[in-house]
Amino acid sequence: FSIFPNPYSDNITIQLSNDFNLSETKIFITNNLGQLLFTFYPNNYNQLLNLSLLASGMYFLTVQDNLTKKTIKIIKQ
């Protein structure tokens, strides 16, 4: 999957690959302590997330389904 923009201000777009089964896919946002902040359930392969409630800093975005799990570091300006 890919995300943009990174760093971001309020919204971030996630483009999922066809490797992910949408009905089983979850998106997690965690902080640098590993604490779960948000969980999203995407409804298409091009998903816009509003993360404006987060304070500026570094977070981790994880996309997971039953077979695949990938994590990317994201930065909020």
NUFI-641088 format. One line per field, with one value per residue (C-alpha): residue in one letter; x, y, z. Coordinates in Angstrom, 3 decimals, always signed. Last residue first. Layout:
N
code c(A_...)
x c(X_...)
y c(Y_...)
z c(Z_...)
This chain:
77
code c(Q_K_I_I_K_I_T_K_K_T_L_N_D_Q_V_T_L_F_Y_M_G_S_A_L_L_S_L_N_L_L_Q_N_Y_N_N_P_Y_F_T_F_L_L_Q_G_L_N_N_T_I_F_I_K_T_E_S_L_N_F_D_N_S_L_Q_I_T_I_N_D_S_Y_P_N_P_F_I_S_F)
x c(+2.996_+1.749_+4.350_+3.604_+5.632_+4.423_+3.225_+2.255_+0.201_-0.975_-2.922_-6.067_-6.061_-3.844_-2.889_-0.772_-0.196_+2.438_+2.643_+5.173_+4.321_+1.813_-1.286_-3.951_-7.504_-6.857_-6.481_-9.224_-8.623_-9.153_-9.287_-8.431_-8.965_-12.564_-14.670_-11.837_-12.434_-10.649_-9.187_-7.817_-5.473_-3.950_-1.015_+2.276_+4.376_+5.253_+1.568_-0.779_-3.121_-4.759_-6.304_-8.436_-8.942_-11.131_-13.918_-11.340_-9.181_-5.715_-3.329_-5.300_-3.140_-4.411_-4.041_-4.172_-4.883_-4.016_-5.998_-5.166_-1.607_+0.487_+4.151_+3.595_+1.043_+0.287_+0.129_+1.022_+0.000)
y c(+18.487_+14.928_+12.307_+8.768_+5.571_+2.665_-0.782_-3.856_-6.927_-9.516_-12.786_-12.162_-8.427_-5.687_-2.102_-0.423_+3.324_+4.337_+7.772_+10.609_+14.108_+16.945_+16.207_+13.914_+15.180_+16.098_+12.448_+12.425_+9.323_+9.132_+5.584_+4.474_+0.698_+0.990_+0.508_+0.800_-0.247_+2.233_+1.803_+4.767_+5.484_+2.096_+2.502_+1.178_+3.667_+5.524_+6.140_+3.794_+4.195_+0.968_+0.178_-2.949_-5.242_-8.367_-7.236_-5.293_-8.355_-6.860_-7.955_-5.712_-2.854_-0.245_+3.460_+5.341_+9.079_+11.252_+14.154_+16.876_+18.183_+15.425_+14.405_+12.231_+13.119_+10.462_+6.768_+3.626_+0.000)
z c(+10.948_+11.415_+10.527_+9.372_+9.887_+7.761_+8.883_+6.857_+7.789_+5.267_+5.404_+7.488_+6.754_+8.128_+7.342_+10.005_+10.339_+12.876_+14.434_+14.686_+15.903_+15.767_+17.839_+16.401_+15.959_+12.297_+11.319_+8.665_+6.564_+2.788_+1.388_-2.158_-2.237_-1.050_+2.082_+4.581_+8.203_+10.462_+13.945_+15.881_+18.812_+19.673_+22.066_+20.686_+22.642_+19.413_+18.776_+16.962_+13.980_+12.798_+9.411_+9.103_+6.112_+6.120_+3.748_+1.727_+0.931_+0.561_-2.180_-4.560_-3.343_-0.933_-1.627_+1.649_+1.655_+4.653_+6.017_+8.548_+8.096_+6.484_+6.413_+4.415_+1.775_+0.834_+1.645_-0.291_+0.000)
